[in-house]
Amino acid sequence: MIELSVIVCAHERHSDLDRCLAGLAALEDPVEVVVVDSASRVPCESLVDSYRARISKLRYLYVEQPGLSLARNAGVTAARGKVVAFVDDDAVPAPDWARAIIGAFERPDVGCVGGACRPVFAVPRPGWLSERLLQLAGITRFGTDAGEPRSSAEWPFGANMAFHREALAGAGQFSTALGRRGRSLLSGEDSDMVARVLALGWRVWLEPTAVVHHRVSAERCHGSYYWRRLWWNGIGRAVNPSVRVTARLLAAIPARLLLWAVARDRLYLYRLAESAGYFAARLGLVGGK
């Protein structure tokens, strides 16, 4: 059996995908790569084909209906590896990334591994863009020591995460009620999967030596992105049947205003949009489309 399958879900970002595939081609250890084209208006098949001489096990799938969870599920079905990893199309793995991911699964009860995502800024980083906010741009902050997450805030996410195939088989498919669709920033399909894997008795492991370099686009260096990102995060919490945080999010509003006044970290200010999105969805004013 193939040891490691890497699924890259791509949508419209051909230049980013080119850099990602170049990184996968430069890995020190062989992997299977499955590129799932999620309804790109201009399919990326020709770009993928250009890497066939450099990546020996390379597959391309086109999914006509947009949606990140649909693309993830299609990739899992096609993958043949004992370990199934996900790397975002705007992330570039370090040469030893695959070895570090596989090594973390040597512990027999580990069902999910999260690696480190280090930022590569497309434009100069603004001074207000804190480390906490960068988590919402796909950058990890769990430190340099390997181990289990201290809280759900450190759970792996889609830019750099891997699952034992048996854990995925037991947990079922990624929820299509969650995850990106079109221009929406709905998310949470990755953390929902991590929660289900944990509920089955598997351990989650953080491996800081499994590094990808994750592009922080110009859009993610503007405050408007974080207002939208957290608004959709609130909607995602509302549409996820396993999450009920109404009282906590209501009580958090004055606390976040106070924290913003004291710390001046914009995360606390932008998280007001999370509460707004949650209550708008719970009241039926918006949906997850």
N, C-alpha and C positions, 0 to 999 in steps of 0.2 A: 504494500500500500504506500502511496505517496505520503511523506511525513507531514508536509505543510502546504496547504492551499491558501493563496492570498486573493481575496475578493476586492476588486476596486470598482465601486459604483460610480459611474461617470454621467455627468449631465452638462453639456454645452461648453465645458471648460477644457478645450482641446489642448491649449498650451500648457495648462497645469497638468493634464494627463500625460503629456509628452515628458515632462520632468519626472513625474511619478514612475512611468515605465522605464525611463533611463536609470532611475535609482534601483528599481527591481531587477533590471538587467545586470546591474553591478553588484548584486548580492554575492557574498562569498560562499553561500550554500544554495544548492538547487531547490527551487520551489515550483509549484504549479501556480500560474496566475490566471484568474478568471476576471475579465473585464466585462461588466454588465452596463451596457449603454441604456440609460433610463430615459427613453423617449427624446433623445436629442434631435432637434430639427435637422441638423446636419450630422448624420451618424459618424462615429469615430472609427469605423471598421478599418479604413485605409491606414489610419495612424497606428492602430493595433497591429495590422499586418506588417508594417514596417519594422516591427520588433521581433518577428518570428525567428529570424536567424540568431538573435541574441538571447531569447527566452525560449528554451526548448519545449516547455510545457505551457502553452499559451492558448487560451480560449476566449472567444468573443461571443457575447449574447446581446441581442437587442430586445428590449422590453417596450412594447408599444404604449402601454399605459404608464404615465408618470407616477412616481412615488418611491421614496427611498426604501421603505420597508418591502415593497414589492420587488425592488431590485435586489435587496439583501437576500430575500427568500429564494429568488431565482438563482443567485450565486451559490447559496448553500446547496441547493438541489444539484447543481452542475459540478460542484467541487468534489474531489476524490480523496482529499487529505484526511489523515487522522486528526490533525488540528486544522481548524478553519479560522483564518485571520481576516480582519478587515483593515484596509488602509484607505483613507480618503484620497480622492483624485488630485487634491492640492497638497498632498504630503509626500515627502521623499524619504524613504528609509535609509538609515546608515548601512554601510556594507555588512556589518555583523548583526544586523537586526534579526534576521531569521534564526540565527543560532541562539540568540538570547531568548527569543520567544519559545523555541522548542525546549531549551534548557529549563525554563520555568515550569514546564509540564512534567518534568521528571518526578515531581511530587504526585503520587497517584490520586490524591483526592482533589487536585486543582482542576476546576472546570472552566475557569475564565482567567485570562491574563491581560493586564493592561500595561502598555509601555509608555514611555515618556514622549511628549510632544513639545518640541522646542520651537520658538517662534522665528519665522523669517518674515520681516516686515517689507511689504511692497512700497511703503512710503515711510518717512520718519515717524517714529512712535510719539504720539502726543503725550505731554506730561501727565494728563489726567487719567491715562489708560493704565489702571492699576493691575497688579497681578491677579486679583480676584476677578476683575472684569475680563482679563485675558482668558480665564477658564471658559467664558461664554464664547470666545473666539476659537476654542479648540486647543487651548494650551494647558498642559498639566502643571500642577504645583504640589506634588506629593513628596518632593524631596529626593534624596539620593540613596536612601536605604530601601532594599527590597523587603516586602512583607505584605500583610493583609491591610486593606483599607481601614482607617480609623473611623470613618463615617461614610455615608452615601455620597458626600461631597467629593470623595476620592475614588469613587467607582470608575472603572474604565469607560471610555466613550469611543464612538465610532471611528475616529481618526486613526486609532492605534489600539485595537483590541483583538483578542483571539479566544476561541472556545474549543474545548475538547469536543469531538464530534458526538460522543455519547451524551454529553451535557446538553448540546443543542437538540439532539433527538428526543431527549426527555422533556425539554422545556417547550418544544413546539416552535412554530414560526414566529418571526417578528410581527408585532401587531400592526396591521394596516390602518388602524385608527390613529396611529402615531407616526412620526417621521415626516421629513420634508415632502411637500407636494407642490410643484410649481414654484410660485414666488412666496408661498407661506414659509415661515420659519418654525412651523410646528416640529417638535422634537420629542425626545423621551423614549423612542423605540429601543435604544441601546440600554438605558438604565432599567427599563421594564424587563428586558431579557436578562440582565444581570440579576435582578431581584428574583426572577423565576429559577435561575440556575442555583442561587443561594438557597431557595426554598426546597430544592431537591436534595440538599445536603452537601453540595460541592463547595469548595473554597474558592475565593477570588484572591488573586495574587497580583501585586504591583511589581513590575520589573523595570527599574529606571535605566538599565543598560540597553533595553530594547528601544532604541531612539528613532523617531521620525522627525523630520524638519517640516513643520506645518506652516504654510503660507498664511500670513495675516494680511488680507487684502486691504486696499484703500478704503473700501466700504466699512470694514471693521475697525477703522481708525476714526470713525465719525460717531458722534453721540446718537444720531438717529438710528443707527443699526441696533444699539443696545436697548433703546425704547421698544423697537419692533421685536427684538429677540426675546425680551422678557415678557412682553405682551403675549407672544405665542407660547412661551414657557407656561404662563398661567393657563392658557387655553388647553395645553397639553395635560396639565394637572387635572383640569376639570373633566376632560374626556377619558382619562384613564380610570377605569372602574376600581382599581386597587388603591387609588389615592383619594383621600378625603381630608382636606386641610382647611376647611372653611373658617373655623374659629381661629386657627393659628394665623392665617393670612389676614384676617380682619384685625386681630390684635397686633399684628406686625406693622401696620401702617404708621401709628404714632412712634413706635420704636425706631423704625427706619428713618423717619424724619429727624428724630433726635440724633441718631448715629450719623446721618449726613451732616447735621449742623456741627457735630463735634469732630468727626474724622475727615470730612470733606472728601471721602471716597465716593465717587459717583455711583458705585454699585448700589448703595443704599437708596439713592434717589431713583435710579432706574428701576429698582425692584418694586417701586410703587406700580409700575406698569404690569408687573406679574400679578399683583392682587387685582388690578382692574381687568386684565384679561381673564382671570379665573372667574370672577363674579359675572362678567359679561357672558361667558360661556355657560355658567351654571344657571343663569336667568334666561338662557335661550336667545340672547341678543346676537351672538355670533356662533359659528360652528368651526369645526376643524378642517374646513376645505381651503 
